[in-house]
Amino acid sequence: MYSLLIVASVATTATASENTSQYWQNYLASRNANSDLIDVNKYELDGLIPPNFSYAGYQTGATPLPQNIDPSYKVFNILDFGAIANDNVSDKPAFQRMAKAVSEYVKNGTNGAVFYVPKGRYIINSDSDNQLIDKKDKQQITHHQTIRIIGSNIVIKGDGTDKTILVMKDHLFPESESKMWSTPYLVQVGGDKSKFKTATTTKVVKDAIRGSSFDVYVADASTFNVGDYVELEGNISNQERIKEAIEPYKFERNKQGKPLWAALAANLRKLEKHRIIAINDNRMTFDVPIAHNIIAQDTWTVSKINPAANIGIQDLSFEGAWNGDFIHHKNAIHDSGYSFLRLSLAVDSWIKT
């Protein structure tokens, strides 16, 4: 049986505003006349105004991704560390050895390296690897299971997404079976977590509206420098502001009426990462506008951080082995067992095909 669909065309006239999203109209109406920042005299805290994403991306979107690898970078070849492509045997030890060598080489912050994987299929986690892990040993779970490439100025590169394929043949184990999200990522790339956040910190002393300014005013900026990367952190315990932040959602509660997400109900933590481009007295100017409403009465701080930078992952593919129907919170395998790649604690970095 065939059915015939007849479409009638009707000529209509509509104004531009009728065809424009209300969110976009709100965005335009909230802008400062001389910039893309929010005008605090027009801004409604309860208004539906989309964020400004124009600063997102590599170097805040101002610079294209690097097209060529720096010729001064030293090339490390996975074949020189014992890996054999296409042999259906795990090459995880070889990847771990080369990850350690590359991380050590770039440790001083001036050297650059290429983590090169020639064409072929490389198994980087299998049942044979899992048999070496003591599931009761947290150190083995968090470190021996993973391939950790730490540092700046690193390009992880293959010969093409259809030519170099990294295979996760079997899942990893979680830190705790009851914490189903706690399986570490197989490949972890980025900054050194132990050195990421420093003791250099100061309190924010002035309120600000999100998207309205590049500036924050602090108690003491004397220990910070232009070019520093910082973490802007807010810890909000005011119940009304927590409620406003999660609306229209509400906390699930147990039979006793207490929130299931007790930590969030008690303290809402907000984080932003920025680079300082100017300091005038105790006013810091960031490279991108602030993203949250700052109420100095809450606890807001600026702390210096040490992210990795200029990390690229390109010209290779990642292949997992999950083949079942996903059931949220069924167990750790479903929730996090096949977590493959994590790029974190890093700035001005990229993943591209």
Protein Blocks (a to p, Z undefined) as FASTA:
>chain_A
ZZddddddddddddfklmpcfklmmmmmmpcfkbcbdcfklpcfkbccdddfklgceehh
laccdfbdcfkbccddfklnopaehklpafklmmmmmmmmmmmmmmnomaccdddddedd
ddfbdfklmmmpcfklmklmmmmmpccdedehiacddebjklbccddfbccddfblklmm
lpccfbacdddfklmpccbdcddfbdcdehiacbdcdfblklpcehiacddddddfbfkl
mmmmmpcbdcdddfkopafklmlmmoccdddddddfbdehjaccdfbdcfbdcdfkbccd
dddddddehiacehiacddfbfbdcdehkbmmlmmmmccbdcehiahiaddZZ
